[in-house]
Amino acid sequence: MLVDNEVKGAVLCREKTWWNNNEIFVEEMFVSPEQQWKGYGTALLKAAESYIKEKGLAGFTLFTNRYNRSFIH
């Protein structure tokens, strides 16, 4: 995600076949620490959701790390 020519975050994903439909598998997602809690993560996931709807995919899978406590505000 570029804002004012600066990378604020990114979501790296791929389509994969799961059961009877394709879905998005999120490999990596990040928002730079100084930009967190400003809505960039939400915007990235909404962009992925728009792509899923546009392509008629089943949804997406996003695994999280339960040991990463930096997301707790």
N, C-alpha and C positions, 0 to 999 in steps of 0.2 A: 504494500500500500504506500503510494507516494503522496505526500502532502507538502506543498511548497518545495518540491524537488528534493525532499528528504524521505528516506525509507523509515516508515513508522512501524511496520510489521509485515508479516507475510503468512500465507497458508500454502503449503506444498501438499498437493494431493493427486490422486490418480483415480481413474474409473476402474472398477473391477466387477466381475460377474459374481453375484452371490445369489444362490438358489435360482430363481427364475427371472431375475432382473439385474441390471447393473446399478451400482451405487458408487458414491465417492468414498474413498478411503483416505483420511487425512493422515499423512505421514509425519508432518511437522507443522507447528503453528507457533508463531511468536509475535509479541509486541515488545519493542525496546523498553527496558525498565523505566526510563524517564517519561515514556509516553503511556504507561499503563493507567487504567481507570479514567480514560478520556473517550471511551467508546470505540476505539479502533478494533479491538477484538470482536466486538459485536458486529461492526461493519464488515469485517472479514467473513464471519460466519453467515451473515445475511447475503453477501455476494455468492458464497458457496450454495446457499439455499436457492437463490435466483437461478443459478446454473442448473441445479438439480431439477427445478420445476420446468425450466426451458427445454431440457433434454428428456424429460419424462422419466427420470431415474427414481429408484426406490427411496433413496435418502442418503445419509452419510454415517460413517463410523469414525469416531474420534476417541482414541484412548488417552487417558490422562495418567499422570504420575502422582499417586496419592502421597508420596513423600515430598513433593514439591509444595512447600507451604507459602511460596511467594504470592500465590493467587489469593490468599486470605487477606482481606483488607480490614 
